[in-house]
Amino acid sequence: MRVNCVGAIVFDDSGRILLIKRGRPPGAGLWSIPGGRLEPGETDADGLRREVLEETGLRVEVGRLAGTVDRPGPGGVTYVIRDYLASVSDGVPKAGDDAADVRWCTPDDLVRLPLSEGLLESLTDWGVLPP
């Protein structure tokens, strides 16, 4: 079974990326970009705005598709994750929903933090990390 998901790649004016610490499986305790499963009938953009607001308290404008990854899940599920660039339009970051923490991270932080599998490689391959 394939499950459609979205993720938000959000940078601040200093070039830091917004990451959340997952509070629940899959990936509990790992840092990742905010996002999650789409609800039935939900567009990618609507789902992305909802997920970011639920997990971080931030409202975002959705930009272009950065890339897509497939990740295995429990019971033979495949998560099809479409990651989009996004920009903050309102709010202050505060962890919510299934996020245990939220913070802006520098490129140096990305090599020190326990990240979700393949996150750094995907962001690098897609050319979205600041130089």
Wavefront OBJ file of the C-alpha trace (Angstrom):
o trace
v 0.000 0.000 0.000
v 1.231 3.486 -0.882
v 0.568 6.393 1.475
v 0.876 9.948 0.105
v 2.784 12.358 2.339
v 4.216 15.865 2.078
v 7.128 17.671 3.704
v 8.092 21.344 3.993
v 11.610 22.628 3.380
v 11.560 26.020 5.120
v 14.498 28.413 5.492
v 14.718 31.623 7.516
v 16.478 34.806 6.392
v 19.758 33.525 7.878
v 19.711 30.347 5.751
v 18.749 28.072 8.645
v 16.357 25.192 7.950
v 13.302 24.434 10.084
v 13.432 20.975 11.655
v 11.152 19.127 14.031
v 12.069 16.323 16.395
v 9.627 13.484 15.797
v 7.656 12.605 18.902
v 6.064 9.408 17.545
v 6.916 6.598 15.144
v 8.010 6.434 12.443
v 11.271 8.101 13.332
v 10.530 9.026 16.956
v 13.499 10.982 18.354
v 14.919 11.820 14.930
v 15.022 15.303 13.420
v 13.254 15.897 10.114
v 11.427 18.532 8.128
v 7.803 19.095 9.157
v 5.197 17.114 7.275
v 3.026 14.045 7.261
v 0.241 12.095 5.606
v -2.325 13.688 3.362
v -5.948 13.372 4.407
v -8.472 11.973 1.869
v -9.190 14.528 -0.878
v -6.533 16.951 0.398
v -4.193 18.647 -2.087
v -0.447 18.636 -1.477
v -0.487 22.380 -0.744
v -3.400 22.152 1.708
v -1.840 19.165 3.459
v 1.515 20.894 3.692
v 0.020 24.036 5.228
v -1.989 21.932 7.719
v 0.945 19.737 8.748
v 3.349 22.655 9.232
v 0.780 24.562 11.295
v 0.006 21.503 13.453
v 3.649 20.626 14.074
v 5.259 24.072 14.333
v 2.560 26.724 14.787
v 3.786 28.457 11.615
v 1.724 29.433 8.598
v 3.547 28.923 5.308
v 3.288 29.719 1.641
v 3.962 26.658 -0.500
v 6.574 26.909 -3.247
v 7.918 24.503 -5.834
v 8.349 20.757 -5.496
v 11.943 20.071 -4.430
v 11.845 16.295 -4.790
v 10.115 13.010 -4.008
v 11.274 10.034 -1.965
v 9.784 6.638 -1.164
v 10.342 5.321 2.356
v 9.356 1.875 3.658
v 6.897 1.765 6.534
v 5.451 -0.891 8.811
v 3.434 -3.757 7.380
v 4.625 -3.294 3.815
v 3.451 0.311 3.549
v 5.433 2.658 1.306
v 5.370 6.347 2.200
v 5.523 8.452 -0.988
v 6.839 11.798 0.295
v 6.746 14.910 -1.860
v 8.886 17.661 -0.332
v 8.173 21.284 -1.209
v 10.013 24.517 -0.586
v 7.946 26.814 1.627
v 8.295 30.190 3.324
v 6.907 31.404 6.644
v 4.071 33.904 6.330
v 3.105 34.125 10.018
v 3.746 32.731 13.461
v 6.469 31.787 15.931
v 7.834 28.220 15.979
v 6.385 26.091 18.772
v 6.351 22.279 18.827
v 2.891 20.776 18.560
v 0.974 17.679 17.444
v 3.505 14.831 17.077
v 6.575 17.110 17.181
v 8.593 16.858 20.409
v 10.665 19.932 19.523
v 11.118 22.464 16.725
v 14.101 24.631 15.871
v 15.986 26.488 13.163
v 19.177 24.614 12.271
v 22.390 25.685 10.581
v 24.097 23.497 7.987
v 26.590 22.510 10.727
v 23.688 21.307 12.909
v 22.596 18.948 10.132
v 25.750 16.864 10.422
v 25.522 16.666 14.233
v 21.837 15.902 14.768
v 20.268 12.435 14.443
v 18.317 13.012 11.211
v 15.628 10.925 9.548
v 17.150 8.399 7.180
v 18.157 9.925 3.857
v 17.137 13.503 4.739
v 20.554 15.137 4.388
v 21.311 13.189 1.197
v 17.985 14.176 -0.387
v 18.337 17.859 0.498
v 21.878 17.819 -0.897
v 20.908 15.934 -4.078
v 18.042 18.354 -4.734
v 20.383 21.349 -4.354
v 18.190 23.109 -1.779
v 20.733 23.571 1.024
v 22.410 26.977 1.103
v 26.054 26.893 -0.031
l 1 2 3 4 5 6 7 8 9 10 11 12 13 14 15 16 17 18 19 20 21 22 23 24 25 26 27 28 29 30 31 32 33 34 35 36 37 38 39 40 41 42 43 44 45 46 47 48 49 50 51 52 53 54 55 56 57 58 59 60 61 62 63 64 65 66 67 68 69 70 71 72 73 74 75 76 77 78 79 80 81 82 83 84 85 86 87 88 89 90 91 92 93 94 95 96 97 98 99 100 101 102 103 104 105 106 107 108 109 110 111 112 113 114 115 116 117 118 119 120 121 122 123 124 125 126 127 128 129 130 131
